Amino acid sequence: MIFRFASPWLLLLLLIPLLLIILSLRGRRWKRVATLQYSDLRLTHHLAPSFRQRLRFILPALRLIALALLIVALARPQSGSAREIISGEGVDISIVLDISGSMAALDFEPNRLGAAKRVIHEFIDSRQYDRIGLVIFATEAFSQVPPTLDYNVLKRILDETQVSWDIGLDSGTAIGLGLANGANMLRDSEAKSRVIILLTDGANNSGQIDPLTAAEIAKALDIRVYTIGAARPGPAALPFPDGRIEYRDSEIDEETLKEIADLTGGLYFRAEDEAGLQEIYDTINELERSQVEVRTFTRYTELAIWFMLPAALLLALEILLRRTIFRKIP
């Protein structure tokens, strides 16, 4: 809601009632000759003022308030509501996120998954007019959020995502299945640009779909795939739910991730810390900009009537009181 005055300079006229109030308080009012003359006013000194005398200030107060309201009405107060007209199309994006047990490794702060979630959170905040969905995968893959503009729901579900552990206190990595789910999520999209951002720290070792087969599906649907390998070289501490901590080398299948990106027209990135991961998402953010033009129009509604009506009522009340309760002897 927008509020404004079409002629704000007219508000300077409010100085008039203010000046009248000051003059009244200083006793600079016109003196009128008494209608009835008394030879000796000492006879009236013991008389208390009547309620009419005590309340006589109401008449000028009503007139001054009415005058102030009329001046505000002259300045044309208006309320407006803005409308956005959007032309062009946003990008439809599917975020495919590895949540297998190895994503709990401590080479990122607080762990690989936690760092990834923070960076993805900021990536979502940087987008506008783009529909974004979420797929998670470990041994299996699940479509968590279909492409949506409701970023609050998307971020809430992302924040609730945790590392997946199988019964054997370990979990597989179904990259092909996750990628296929991401492609299927965008299959019916009518956006001119459709993108998958796949993040993993391992190699495909689960699922019935080969990663390159899933990449062929994405290519057939004209979907670009950006792949990200997130892990530091060498062994990383991996805490298990039962309290054990093991040191495991990263097993990122960079060759396959590069092939997926090359096949679909995307790019492969390697992140070894959160800063590097942030830089990667910033790069993708710049590469996949929305071709959207936003024009804003504001429609204003005149509010002067809501000031004129009470002003008229106050003037009518002032006239009524002056001719009845506060009537003077002619």
N, C-alpha and C positions, 0 to 999 in steps of 0.2 A: 504494500500500500504506500502510495506517494502522496504527500500533502504539499501544496504550494499556494501562493497568491499570484494571480495573473497580473495585478497592478500593485506590487508591494509598496511602491513609493507613496501611495495614498494612506498608508498606515501612519505616516507622519502627522496626519490630521488628528491622531489620537492625542497629540499635544494640546489640542484645544480644550477637551474636557479636563485634562490634567491641570491646565492653566486656570480654568474656572474653579477647580477644587482649591488650588493654592490661594486664589484671590478670596474665595469664600472663607477659608480658614483664617486669613489675615483680616477679615472684617471689611474687605473692600467691596461692599455691595452698595447698590443704590439705596439711598434713604428715602423713604416715603413719608409724606405728611400724614399724621394720624387723622382718621376720619372723625373721631370724637375727641374734643379738647377737654382736658382737666386742668383746673386751676392749681390743684395741690395733689401731687402723686404720692404723698406720704400715706394717704389712706389705703394705697394698694400694696405697700411694702410687705405687709404681713400675709398677703395672699400667696399660696403656693401655685406654681405654674400648672396649668391644666394639662391633661394628656395630649390635647391637640397641640399645645405649645411645645411639649417635650418631643413629640413625634413629627413636628413640622419639617424636619430635615429630610423626611422620606420623599417629599415632592421633588426637590432638586436632585436627590439621589436617583430617583426613578428616571428623571429626564437625562441625567448625565450617563447613566448606564445605557439607556436607549440610544443616545447619541453615539456612544462608543460602539455599540453593536451595528449601527447603521454605517459607521466608518469602516468597520471590518467587512461588512457586506459590500461596500463600494470597492474595496481592494480585491474582490472576487476570489474568495477562498475556493480551492478546487482539490478534489481527491482523484488520484489516478491509479490505474492498474496497468502494469507492463505486460506486454505479450511478446513472445519470441517467435519469429518465423524462421524455421530452419530449412535451408536448402542444401542439397547434397546428401552424402551418405557417410556414416561412420564405418568403422572396421569391426567385423565380428571376430572375436578372439576366444580361443579355447586354451586355458592354462592347464597343462598336463603335468602333475606333480608326483614325484616318487615319494612314497611314505614307507618304504621298506625299512627293516630293522637297522640297516647300515646308516640311514639318515639320522640316527641318534648319535653318530660319531662326534667327538668333541673337538675336531680340528677347526670348527666354526663356533662362534659364540651365540647362543648357549650350546647349540649343536647345529648340524647341517640343516635340518628341517626348520628349526627356529629362525635361523638367519634367512633361509629362503622365504619363509612366511612374512618376515618383516619387509624384505625387499619387494615381494609381490604386492604387499599391502600398499606400499608407496607407489608402485607402478599403477595400481588400480586408481589411486587418488589422482594421478597425473592425467588420466584419460577423461574425455568428455564425449558424450553422444556415441560411444562404442559399446556394443553389447559384449559382455565378457562372461564366459562360463568356466566351470572348474571340474576337472577330472582328476581323481587320485588313483594311484596303482601301487600294488606290492605284488603278492602272488596272484591277485585278481585285480580288476580295474572297475571303478565305479564312477558314474557321472553324478557328481554331487550337486551342481548348480547348472541349469541350462543357460545359454546366453541371455544375459539380462542387463538392463540399465539400472537395476536396483543394487547399487554398489554396497549399500549398508548390509543387506542380506548376504551378499557374496563375501564381504569381509568378515562378517560374523561366523559364517560356516568355515571360512579359511582359518580363522583364529581357533576354532574348535577342533581342527584337524590334528591328529596325533600320530606318532609312529605306530605302524602296524606290526604286531608280533604274532607269529603262528604258535601253535601248541608246542613246537619244539624249540621255542625261544629263539627263533630266527625266522626270516621270511624271504620269499623270492622276489624277483624283480621282473615283472611282465611288461617290458618296454613296448613290445609290439601290440599287446592288448590295450595298454594305455593310449598309444597313438591311434589305434583303430577306433577307440571310444571317442577320442577327441575329433577325429575326422567325421565320425557318424553324427556327433553333436552339431557339426556345421554343415551337414549334408543338405538340409533344406533351407539354408541361409540364402537370402537374395542379395546380400551385400556384395558390392563389387570386389572388395578385398576381404579375404578370409585367412586367418592366421592361427597356427598352433605354436605355443611356446612350451617345449618339453624340457623339464629339468630332471636329471637323474644323477646318481653317484656310482652307478654300477653297470653291469652288463646284463643282457636279457638271459634269464635262466628259468623263466616260468611262462605259462600261457601257451595257447595253441596257435597264436599268430606270430609269424616272424616279423621283426621290425621293418625289414625291407619290403615285405609284402604290404604291411600297413602303410609304408611310405608310398607305395604304388597306388594304394587306394586314395591317399591324400592328393597325390599328383593328378589322378583322374578327376577328382573333385575340384581341381584348381585351388588347392590350399597350400600356402607356403608354411614350411615347418622350420622354426628356429630351435636348435637343440643346444642344451647347456649341460656340460659336465661339471659337477660341483664337488670337489675334494682336493685336498692338498696331496702332493706326492709323498710317498712313504707311508709308514704305519701311523694309524690314528687310534686313540683310545675309544673303545666302544663299550659303553655300560649296558648290561643286560637287566631285564626286570628282576632276575633272581639275585642281583647284587654283584655278579661277576663283572670284571672289566677285562676285556681282551684288546690286544693291539693288532689291527688288521690293515694290510696294505689296500689302497684304493684300487678298484677293479673297473675303472671306467673304460668302456669299449668305444674309444674315440673314433676308431675307423668306421664303425657302424653309424655312429652319430653324425659323422661328416658325410657319409653316403646318403643318409636320410635328408640332411639339409641340402646337399647338392642336387639330389633327385627332385626335390620339390621347389627349388629356387630360393631356399632360405640360407641361413648361415649357421655354422657351428662355433660355439664359444666355450672357453675353459675358465672356470672361476676357482681360485685357490684361497679366497677369503671373502668376507662379506663386502668389502670395498670393491673388489673385482666383480662380484655378483651385481652390485648396485650399478656399476659402470656398464655392464652387459645389458641390463634392463633399460638403462637410459639410452643406450644405442638403439635397441629395438624400438623404444618409444619414439625416437626421432625418425627411424626408417619407416615406421607404420603410422604416419600422421593422417588424421581424418580430413577428408576434403569436404569440410562443412562450413557454410556461411550462415551466420546468425544475425538477423536484423531484429531490433527491438523497437516496438511501437508502444506508446503510452496513450491511453484514452482517459480524458479527464471529465469529471462530473462536477457541475457547478454546485456549490454549497451555500451560496449567498442567501437563499431563501430561509435557511435554518438560522440565520442571524437576523433577517428582516422581520420574520414572524414574531419572535420574542420582543424585538424592538417596538413593533406596532402594539403588542399587548401591553408593554410597560407604559407607552405613551397614553394608551386608552385608560389604563389604570390611574395614571397620574391626573388625567383630565377628570375622571370620575371622582377621585378623592378630593380634588381641588374644588369641585362644585357641590360636594356633599359634606363629608366630615370636616374638611379644612376650608370650608367656604368662608369668605371674608364679607364683611358688611360693605356694600358698595360705597 
